[in-house]
Amino acid sequence: MPELPEVETTRQGLLKLIVGRKILSANIYQPRLRWLVPEHLLSTLDGQRVADISRRGKYLLIAFKNGTLVMHLGMSGSIRVVDTELPLKKHEHFELTFNNNTSLRFDDPRRFGAVLWQNVGETLSLFKSLGPEPLTEDFNANDLFTRSRSRTQNIKTFIMNSNIVVGVGNIYASESLFLAKISPKTSAGKISLKRYQVLTQSIKQILSEAIKNGGTTLKDFSGVDGKPGYFTQKLSVYGRADAACERCNGTIKKITQNQRATYYCSKCQK
């Protein structure tokens, strides 16, 4: 599943390719994604110019004068910008064509992604309960520590909760906990402020490095240029079950938490 670094990589790639471009047409080839793609986009986007592209959690926000196109990559989605004359791929469900003979195409084989619209002055309900962005000052140890008190859930589940902090998905949660030397099985409420200070810095470091390396490609993800993410080569624990720990002579273990795979070193993560 594309996580924050993959979405940020996509955002950065799109900035160079479509900002300032005028839309000649919008096309909906499959409206049944996670939520129904609004039919009014065909007329709403006609003739509009892309003003900016931002990100909130794992959502891409493509801004126009009359509102914002909200896109989510779901579990298997990707966005590419190609020559308009290039034939559509089987799972390309949404397209914007621009005035320079290029098209933005949203590919989503499993159809868990989303294409939505947010009017000027409106905030979609899905944004209202989101926690702080992990790479900003709003995400800090004091807040994390305070919100963790009396929490009995494990720390990995806690930091993956988008109401606590956005964008720390499964891969990066495992990697951040490894860097911080914290066991993913530890209850969030039992972790000290000092260890939360280490963990918040670890999360920021891991996500920043992943963005720098273009995200992580395990199976489906590629950037707007079609290239895979290279952070896969830097993963310390994720996907390395039974391998030797790179930090000690322990062995990487794999367990399941909340139906998600968790990887950690049982020797140096306490």
Secondary structure, DSSP 8 states (H G I E B T S, - for coil): ---HHHHHHHHHHHHHHHTT-BEEEEEES--BSSSB--TTHHHHSTT-B--EEEEETTEEEEEETTEEEEEE-TTT-EEEEEETTS---TTEEEEEEETTSEEEEEE-TT---EEEEEETT---GGGTT----TTSTTS-HHHHHHHHTT--SBHHHHHT-TTTSSS--HHHHHHHHHHHT--TTSBGGG--HHHHHHHHHHHHHHHHHHHHTT-B-SSS---TTS---BGGGG-SSTT-TTSB-SSSS-BEEEEEETTEEEEEETTT--
